[in-house]
């Protein structure tokens, strides 16, 4: 294992100079810094994490809080988490994954223990209990999600309000007038989870402007739950010809149940999904969809938290514009007899 002293000898400098280059505690000339960095690379030197933390008062770890709930689509959450971990490494940071539903206790644990230099929080609720603690601490943090009050917070997310509006516009242009929204599990709305609430708000607002009638029904997902939900939709709105699905686990059951009812997609009913591209393209009908930009969300969150660690940027809200991809699941509304 290469030592710091060996790096110093290879670069022709003192061990303390190598230490200063690594910690950034003192100004080092560009030429000397380049020599040291070249020696580090050529020798394959990796600073001891514990010693580096003691020397710099930093752990070089970012805590990522990802509550893995049974009512959420875990693959999307983990895709974002992997994007965070991968991009953090390009800045020399490792990621500590916290998956428990600890709420404010997890924030206290990180800020009080020195476990991490910064935090990225997911599964953000409109009135998230973690936010008062974040506002009181000096530790840099970024939310992947948007609460009701963003003051003093740095956030990145898909613009879910615009996503809902985009879905309404697409169906309205095709002549649909009665639209059903198959939403996330009821618990997601009971917690006032930001992405679900904002999608619904944006969709309803644009639907009113366009003259669409919207019926929203949360759904646990799975075949039995979707069967009951679909029966309710057609009982209440038998003229429904458009479906917007924001629940990945309900996508395939919905398509199967529509076939059982001998309703062809898109000839009789149109279906739009808000989901990862993989879900949309691998469904039994290739779905028109608004993609969840998991990779971009993770990358931007890391870049924002690094900027805060370096004393740049504060209180910035970044909303990623939605993109709707038209596939074979949407078409003109059927003619009324």
C-alpha positions as a Markdown table, in Angstrom:
| # | Residue | x | y | z |
|---|---|---|---|---|
| 1 | Unk | 0.0 | 0.0 | 0.0 |
| 2 | Unk | 1.5 | 3.4 | -1.1 |
| 3 | Unk | 2.2 | 5.8 | 1.8 |
| 4 | Unk | 2.1 | 9.6 | 1.9 |
| 5 | Unk | 5.8 | 9.6 | 2.4 |
| 6 | Unk | 6.3 | 7.7 | -0.8 |
| 7 | Unk | 4.2 | 10.2 | -2.7 |
| 8 | Unk | 6.3 | 13.0 | -1.3 |
| 9 | Unk | 9.5 | 11.3 | -2.3 |
| 10 | Unk | 8.2 | 10.6 | -5.8 |
| 11 | Unk | 7.1 | 14.3 | -6.2 |
| 12 | Unk | 10.2 | 15.7 | -4.7 |
| 13 | Unk | 8.4 | 17.6 | -1.9 |
| 14 | Unk | 7.9 | 17.3 | 1.8 |
| 15 | Unk | 5.2 | 15.0 | 3.3 |
| 16 | Unk | 3.5 | 18.2 | 4.8 |
| 17 | Unk | 3.2 | 19.6 | 1.2 |
| 18 | Unk | 1.4 | 16.5 | 0.1 |
| 19 | Unk | -0.8 | 16.8 | 3.1 |
| 20 | Unk | -1.6 | 20.4 | 2.3 |
| 21 | Unk | -2.5 | 19.5 | -1.3 |
| 22 | Unk | -4.9 | 16.8 | -0.1 |
| 23 | Unk | -6.5 | 18.9 | 2.6 |
| 24 | Unk | -6.5 | 22.3 | 0.8 |
| 25 | Unk | -5.6 | 23.9 | 4.1 |
| 26 | Unk | -2.7 | 26.0 | 2.6 |
| 27 | Unk | -2.1 | 27.7 | -0.7 |
| 28 | Unk | 0.2 | 25.6 | -2.9 |
| 29 | Unk | 1.7 | 26.8 | -6.2 |
| 30 | Unk | 0.1 | 25.4 | -9.3 |
| 31 | Unk | 3.3 | 23.6 | -10.4 |
| 32 | Unk | 3.8 | 21.9 | -7.1 |
| 33 | Unk | 0.2 | 20.9 | -6.9 |
| 34 | Unk | 0.3 | 19.3 | -10.4 |
| 35 | Unk | 3.5 | 17.4 | -9.4 |
| 36 | Unk | 1.9 | 16.0 | -6.3 |
| 37 | Unk | -1.4 | 15.1 | -8.1 |
| 38 | Unk | 0.6 | 13.4 | -10.9 |
| 39 | Unk | 2.5 | 11.4 | -8.3 |
| 40 | Unk | -0.7 | 10.4 | -6.5 |
| 41 | Unk | -2.2 | 9.2 | -9.8 |
| 42 | Unk | 0.9 | 7.3 | -11.0 |
| 43 | Unk | 1.5 | 5.6 | -7.6 |
| 44 | Unk | -2.2 | 4.9 | -7.1 |
| 45 | Unk | -2.2 | 6.5 | -3.6 |
| 46 | Unk | -5.5 | 6.5 | -1.7 |
| 47 | Unk | -5.6 | 8.6 | 1.5 |
| 48 | Unk | -6.7 | 6.8 | 4.6 |
| 49 | Unk | -10.3 | 7.9 | 5.1 |
| 50 | Unk | -10.0 | 8.3 | 8.9 |
| 51 | Unk | -6.8 | 10.3 | 8.7 |
| 52 | Unk | -8.2 | 12.5 | 6.0 |
| 53 | Unk | -11.3 | 13.2 | 8.0 |
| 54 | Unk | -9.3 | 14.2 | 11.1 |
| 55 | Unk | -7.0 | 16.4 | 9.0 |
| 56 | Unk | -9.7 | 18.2 | 7.1 |
| 57 | Unk | -12.6 | 18.0 | 9.6 |
| 58 | Unk | -14.6 | 16.4 | 6.7 |
| 59 | Unk | -15.8 | 12.8 | 6.2 |
| 60 | Unk | -16.1 | 13.1 | 2.4 |
| 61 | Unk | -19.5 | 11.4 | 2.8 |
| 62 | Unk | -22.9 | 12.6 | 1.7 |
| 63 | Unk | -25.9 | 11.1 | 3.5 |
| 64 | Unk | -28.8 | 10.2 | 1.2 |
| 65 | Unk | -32.1 | 9.7 | 3.0 |
| 66 | Unk | -34.4 | 7.4 | 1.0 |
| 67 | Unk | -37.3 | 6.1 | 3.1 |
| 68 | Unk | -38.2 | 2.8 | 1.3 |
| 69 | Unk | -41.9 | 2.6 | 1.8 |
| 70 | Unk | -44.1 | -0.3 | 0.6 |
| 71 | Unk | -46.5 | 2.2 | -1.1 |
| 72 | Unk | -43.7 | 3.7 | -3.3 |
| 73 | Unk | -42.2 | 2.3 | -6.5 |
| 74 | Unk | -38.8 | 1.3 | -5.2 |
| 75 | Unk | -37.0 | 0.9 | -8.6 |
| 76 | Unk | -37.3 | 4.6 | -9.3 |
| 77 | Unk | -36.1 | 5.6 | -5.9 |
| 78 | Unk | -33.1 | 3.3 | -6.2 |
| 79 | Unk | -32.3 | 4.6 | -9.7 |
| 80 | Unk | -32.1 | 8.1 | -8.3 |
| 81 | Unk | -30.0 | 6.8 | -5.4 |
| 82 | Unk | -27.6 | 5.0 | -7.8 |
| 83 | Unk | -27.3 | 8.2 | -9.8 |
| 84 | Unk | -26.4 | 10.1 | -6.6 |
| 85 | Unk | -23.8 | 7.6 | -5.5 |
| 86 | Unk | -22.2 | 7.4 | -9.0 |
| 87 | Unk | -22.0 | 11.1 | -9.5 |
| 88 | Unk | -20.8 | 11.8 | -6.0 |
| 89 | Unk | -17.8 | 9.6 | -6.6 |
| 90 | Unk | -16.7 | 12.0 | -9.5 |
| 91 | Unk | -16.3 | 14.6 | -6.8 |
| 92 | Unk | -14.5 | 12.3 | -4.4 |
| 93 | Unk | -17.5 | 11.7 | -2.1 |
| 94 | Unk | -19.0 | 8.4 | -1.0 |
| 95 | Unk | -22.7 | 8.1 | -0.1 |
| 96 | Unk | -24.2 | 6.8 | 3.1 |
| 97 | Unk | -27.7 | 5.4 | 2.4 |
| 98 | Unk | -30.3 | 5.8 | 5.1 |
| 99 | Unk | -33.5 | 3.9 | 4.2 |
| 100 | Unk | -35.5 | 3.9 | 7.4 |
| 101 | Unk | -38.6 | 5.9 | 8.0 |
| 102 | Unk | -37.0 | 7.9 | 10.8 |
| 103 | Unk | -38.0 | 11.4 | 9.7 |
| 104 | Unk | -36.5 | 14.2 | 11.9 |
| 105 | Unk | -34.5 | 11.6 | 13.9 |
| 106 | Unk | -32.4 | 10.7 | 10.9 |
| 107 | Unk | -31.5 | 14.4 | 10.3 |
| 108 | Unk | -30.6 | 14.8 | 14.0 |
| 109 | Unk | -28.4 | 11.6 | 13.8 |
| 110 | Unk | -26.5 | 13.0 | 10.8 |
| 111 | Unk | -26.1 | 16.5 | 12.0 |
| 112 | Unk | -25.2 | 15.5 | 15.6 |
| 113 | Unk | -22.7 | 12.8 | 14.8 |
| 114 | Unk | -20.5 | 14.1 | 12.0 |
| 115 | Unk | -21.4 | 11.1 | 10.0 |
| 116 | Unk | -21.6 | 13.1 | 6.8 |
| 117 | Unk | -20.6 | 16.5 | 5.4 |
| 118 | Unk | -24.0 | 17.1 | 3.7 |
| 119 | Unk | -27.4 | 15.6 | 3.1 |
| 120 | Unk | -29.7 | 14.8 | 0.2 |
| 121 | Unk | -33.3 | 14.0 | 1.1 |
| 122 | Unk | -35.9 | 12.2 | -1.0 |
| 123 | Unk | -39.6 | 11.4 | -0.6 |
| 124 | Unk | -40.3 | 15.0 | 0.3 |
| 125 | Unk | -43.8 | 15.8 | 1.7 |
| 126 | Unk | -45.5 | 19.2 | 1.3 |
| 127 | Unk | -45.2 | 19.8 | 5.1 |
| 128 | Unk | -42.2 | 17.6 | 5.7 |
| 129 | Unk | -41.3 | 17.3 | 9.4 |
| 130 | Unk | -37.5 | 17.2 | 8.5 |
| 131 | Unk | -37.5 | 20.8 | 7.1 |
| 132 | Unk | -37.5 | 22.8 | 10.4 |
| 133 | Unk | -34.3 | 21.0 | 11.4 |
| 134 | Unk | -32.7 | 21.5 | 8.0 |
| 135 | Unk | -33.4 | 25.3 | 8.2 |
| 136 | Unk | -31.7 | 25.4 | 11.7 |
| 137 | Unk | -28.6 | 23.5 | 10.8 |
| 138 | Unk | -25.5 | 24.8 | 9.0 |
| 139 | Unk | -24.9 | 21.5 | 7.3 |
| 140 | Unk | -25.5 | 21.7 | 3.5 |
| 141 | Unk | -28.6 | 19.9 | 2.3 |
| 142 | Unk | -30.5 | 19.4 | -0.9 |
| 143 | Unk | -34.0 | 18.0 | -1.4 |
| 144 | Unk | -35.0 | 15.8 | -4.4 |
| 145 | Unk | -38.6 | 17.0 | -4.2 |
| 146 | Unk | -40.5 | 20.1 | -3.6 |
| 147 | Unk | -42.3 | 21.1 | -0.3 |
| 148 | Unk | -45.0 | 23.7 | 0.0 |
| 149 | Unk | -42.6 | 26.3 | 1.4 |
| 150 | Unk | -39.2 | 26.3 | -0.3 |
| 151 | Unk | -37.8 | 29.3 | 1.5 |
| 152 | Unk | -34.2 | 28.8 | 2.6 |
| 153 | Unk | -34.0 | 25.3 | 0.9 |
| 154 | Unk | -32.2 | 24.0 | -2.1 |
| 155 | Unk | -34.4 | 21.7 | -4.2 |
| 156 | Unk | -34.4 | 19.7 | -7.5 |
| 157 | Unk | -37.3 | 17.9 | -9.0 |
| 158 | Unk | -39.3 | 17.1 | -12.1 |
| 159 | Unk | -41.9 | 19.9 | -12.6 |
| 160 | Unk | -44.8 | 17.6 | -11.7 |
| 161 | Unk | -47.3 | 20.5 | -11.9 |
| 162 | Unk | -46.3 | 21.0 | -15.5 |
| 163 | Unk | -46.3 | 17.2 | -16.0 |
| 164 | Unk | -50.0 | 17.0 | -15.0 |
| 165 | Unk | -50.9 | 19.9 | -17.3 |
| 166 | Unk | -49.0 | 18.3 | -20.2 |
| 167 | Unk | -51.0 | 15.1 | -19.8 |
| 168 | Unk | -54.3 | 17.0 | -19.8 |
| 169 | Unk | -53.3 | 19.0 | -22.9 |
| 170 | Unk | -52.4 | 15.9 | -24.8 |
| 171 | Unk | -55.8 | 14.2 | -24.2 |
| 172 | Unk | -57.7 | 17.4 | -24.8 |
| 173 | Unk | -56.1 | 17.9 | -28.2 |
| 174 | Unk | -57.1 | 14.3 | -29.1 |
| 175 | Unk | -60.8 | 15.2 | -28.3 |
| 176 | Unk | -61.1 | 13.4 | -24.9 |
| 177 | Unk | -63.5 | 15.0 | -22.4 |
| 178 | Unk | -63.8 | 12.5 | -19.6 |
| 179 | Unk | -60.5 | 11.6 | -18.0 |
| 180 | Unk | -59.7 | 9.3 | -15.1 |
| 181 | Unk | -56.4 | 9.6 | -13.1 |
| 182 | Unk | -55.2 | 6.4 | -11.6 |
| 183 | Unk | -53.1 | 7.6 | -8.8 |
| 184 | Unk | -50.6 | 6.3 | -6.2 |
| 185 | Unk | -51.7 | 4.4 | -3.1 |
| 186 | Unk | -54.0 | 6.3 | -0.7 |
| 187 | Unk | -51.2 | 6.6 | 1.9 |
| 188 | Unk | -49.1 | 8.6 | -0.5 |
| 189 | Unk | -51.8 | 11.3 | -0.6 |
| 190 | Unk | -52.5 | 11.0 | 3.1 |
| 191 | Unk | -48.8 | 11.9 | 3.7 |
| 192 | Unk | -49.2 | 14.8 | 1.2 |
| 193 | Unk | -46.2 | 13.6 | -0.8 |
| 194 | Unk | -45.1 | 16.5 | -2.9 |
| 195 | Unk | -44.8 | 14.9 | -6.4 |
| 196 | Unk | -48.3 | 13.3 | -6.2 |
| 197 | Unk | -50.1 | 16.4 | -5.0 |
| 198 | Unk | -48.4 | 18.7 | -7.5 |
| 199 | Unk | -49.2 | 16.4 | -10.4 |
| 200 | Unk | -52.8 | 16.4 | -9.4 |
| 201 | Unk | -52.9 | 20.2 | -8.9 |
| 202 | Unk | -51.3 | 20.9 | -12.3 |
| 203 | Unk | -53.6 | 18.5 | -14.1 |
| 204 | Unk | -56.8 | 19.7 | -12.5 |
| 205 | Unk | -55.9 | 23.4 | -13.1 |
| 206 | Unk | -55.2 | 22.8 | -16.8 |
| 207 | Unk | -58.2 | 20.5 | -17.2 |
| 208 | Unk | -60.5 | 23.3 | -16.0 |
| 209 | Unk | -59.1 | 25.6 | -18.6 |
| 210 | Unk | -59.5 | 23.0 | -21.4 |
| 211 | Unk | -63.0 | 21.8 | -20.4 |
| 212 | Unk | -61.9 | 18.3 | -19.3 |
| 213 | Unk | -63.8 | 16.5 | -16.5 |
| 214 | Unk | -61.3 | 14.7 | -14.2 |
| 215 | Unk | -61.9 | 11.9 | -11.8 |
| 216 | Unk | -59.1 | 11.0 | -9.5 |
| 217 | Unk | -58.9 | 7.6 | -7.8 |
| 218 | Unk | -55.9 | 6.5 | -5.7 |
| 219 | Unk | -55.0 | 2.8 | -6.2 |
| 220 | Unk | -52.9 | 0.3 | -4.3 |
| 221 | Unk | -51.7 | -1.2 | -7.5 |
| 222 | Unk | -51.9 | -4.9 | -8.4 |
| 223 | Unk | -54.7 | -6.7 | -10.2 |
| 224 | Unk | -57.4 | -6.9 | -7.5 |
| 225 | Unk | -57.0 | -3.3 | -6.4 |
| 226 | Unk | -57.0 | -2.0 | -10.0 |
| 227 | Unk | -60.1 | -4.1 | -10.8 |
| 228 | Unk | -62.1 | -2.4 | -8.0 |
| 229 | Unk | -60.8 | 1.0 | -9.0 |
| 230 | Unk | -61.6 | 0.6 | -12.7 |
| 231 | Unk | -65.1 | -0.6 | -11.8 |
| 232 | Unk | -65.7 | 2.5 | -9.7 |
| 233 | Unk | -64.4 | 4.8 | -12.5 |
| 234 | Unk | -66.8 | 3.3 | -15.1 |
| 235 | Unk | -69.7 | 3.3 | -12.5 |
| 236 | Unk | -69.2 | 7.0 | -11.8 |
| 237 | Unk | -68.1 | 8.1 | -15.3 |
| 238 | Unk | -69.2 | 5.6 | -17.9 |
| 239 | Unk | -68.1 | 7.9 | -20.7 |
| 240 | Unk | -64.4 | 7.9 | -19.6 |
| 241 | Unk | -62.1 | 7.6 | -22.6 |
| 242 | Unk | -58.8 | 8.8 | -21.2 |
| 243 | Unk | -56.6 | 7.4 | -18.4 |
| 244 | Unk | -53.6 | 9.1 | -16.8 |
| 245 | Unk | -51.7 | 6.6 | -14.6 |
| 246 | Unk | -49.2 | 7.8 | -12.0 |
| 247 | Unk | -48.7 | 4.4 | -10.4 |
| 248 | Unk | -46.2 | 2.1 | -12.0 |
| 249 | Unk | -47.6 | -1.1 | -10.3 |
| 250 | Unk | -51.1 | -0.3 | -11.7 |
| 251 | Unk | -50.0 | 0.0 | -15.4 |
| 252 | Unk | -50.1 | -3.6 | -16.5 |
| 253 | Unk | -53.2 | -4.5 | -14.5 |
| 254 | Unk | -55.1 | -1.6 | -16.0 |
| 255 | Unk | -54.2 | -2.7 | -19.6 |
| 256 | Unk | -55.2 | -6.3 | -18.8 |
| 257 | Unk | -58.5 | -5.2 | -17.3 |
| 258 | Unk | -59.3 | -2.9 | -20.3 |
| 259 | Unk | -58.8 | -5.9 | -22.6 |
| 260 | Unk | -61.1 | -8.0 | -20.4 |
| 261 | Unk | -63.8 | -5.3 | -21.0 |
| 262 | Unk | -63.0 | -5.5 | -24.7 |
| 263 | Unk | -61.9 | -1.9 | -24.8 |
| 264 | Unk | -59.1 | -1.5 | -27.3 |
| 265 | Unk | -56.1 | 0.9 | -26.6 |
| 266 | Unk | -56.1 | 3.5 | -28.2 |
| 267 | Unk | -59.2 | 2.9 | -30.3 |
| 268 | Unk | -61.7 | 2.9 | -27.4 |
| 269 | Unk | -59.6 | 4.4 | -24.6 |
| 270 | Unk | -56.3 | 6.3 | -24.4 |
| 271 | Unk | -53.7 | 5.7 | -21.7 |
| 272 | Unk | -50.8 | 8.1 | -20.6 |
| 273 | Unk | -48.4 | 7.0 | -17.9 |
| 274 | Unk | -46.1 | 9.1 | -15.7 |
| 275 | Unk | -43.3 | 6.6 | -15.3 |
| 276 | Unk | -39.8 | 5.5 | -16.3 |
| 277 | Unk | -39.3 | 5.0 | -20.0 |
| 278 | Unk | -38.5 | 1.3 | -19.3 |
| 279 | Unk | -42.0 | 0.8 | -17.8 |
| 280 | Unk | -43.6 | 2.6 | -20.7 |
| 281 | Unk | -41.8 | 0.8 | -23.5 |
| 282 | Unk | -42.0 | -2.7 | -22.0 |
| 283 | Unk | -45.7 | -2.6 | -21.2 |
| 284 | Unk | -48.1 | -4.8 | -23.3 |
| 285 | Unk | -49.0 | -1.6 | -25.2 |
| 286 | Unk | -46.2 | 0.9 | -25.8 |
| 287 | Unk | -47.3 | 3.7 | -23.6 |
| 288 | Unk | -47.4 | 7.4 | -24.3 |
| 289 | Unk | -45.6 | 8.8 | -21.2 |
| 290 | Unk | -43.9 | 11.5 | -19.3 |
| 291 | Unk | -40.6 | 10.0 | -18.2 |
| 292 | Unk | -39.2 | 10.3 | -14.6 |
| 293 | Unk | -35.6 | 11.8 | -15.2 |
| 294 | Unk | -34.0 | 9.8 | -12.4 |
| 295 | Unk | -30.5 | 10.1 | -13.6 |
| 296 | Unk | -30.7 | 13.9 | -14.1 |
| 297 | Unk | -32.4 | 14.4 | -10.7 |
| 298 | Unk | -29.6 | 12.5 | -9.0 |
| 299 | Unk | -26.9 | 14.3 | -10.9 |
| 300 | Unk | -28.3 | 17.8 | -10.3 |
| 301 | Unk | -28.8 | 17.1 | -6.6 |
| 302 | Unk | -25.1 | 16.1 | -6.2 |
| 303 | Unk | -23.9 | 19.2 | -8.1 |
| 304 | Unk | -26.1 | 21.4 | -5.9 |
| 305 | Unk | -24.8 | 19.9 | -2.7 |
| 306 | Unk | -21.2 | 20.1 | -3.8 |
| 307 | Unk | -21.7 | 23.8 | -4.7 |
| 308 | Unk | -23.0 | 24.4 | -1.2 |
| 309 | Unk | -20.1 | 22.5 | 0.4 |
| 310 | Unk | -17.8 | 24.8 | -1.6 |
| 311 | Unk | -19.7 | 27.9 | -0.5 |
| 312 | Unk | -21.5 | 28.5 | -3.7 |
| 313 | Unk | -25.2 | 28.7 | -4.2 |
| 314 | Unk | -28.0 | 28.7 | -1.7 |
| 315 | Unk | -31.8 | 28.4 | -1.7 |
| 316 | Unk | -32.0 | 27.4 | -5.4 |
| 317 | Unk | -35.0 | 25.6 | -6.8 |
| 318 | Unk | -34.4 | 23.6 | -10.0 |
| 319 | Unk | -37.4 | 22.2 | -11.8 |
| 320 | Unk | -36.8 | 19.9 | -14.7 |
| 321 | Unk | -39.2 | 20.5 | -17.6 |
| 322 | Unk | -41.3 | 17.4 | -18.5 |
| 323 | Unk | -41.2 | 15.8 | -21.9 |
| 324 | Unk | -44.1 | 13.8 | -23.2 |
| 325 | Unk | -43.2 | 11.0 | -25.6 |
| 326 | Unk | -46.1 | 9.8 | -27.9 |
| 327 | Unk | -46.3 | 6.1 | -28.5 |
| 328 | Unk | -49.2 | 3.8 | -29.4 |
| 329 | Unk | -51.4 | 4.1 | -26.3 |
| 330 | Unk | -53.1 | 7.4 | -27.2 |
| 331 | Unk | -55.3 | 8.3 | -30.1 |
| 332 | Unk | -58.4 | 10.4 | -31.0 |
| 333 | Unk | -61.4 | 10.0 | -28.7 |
| 334 | Unk | -63.9 | 7.6 | -30.2 |
| 335 | Unk | -66.9 | 9.2 | -31.9 |
| 336 | Unk | -70.0 | 9.5 | -29.8 |
| 337 | Unk | -73.0 | 7.5 | -31.1 |
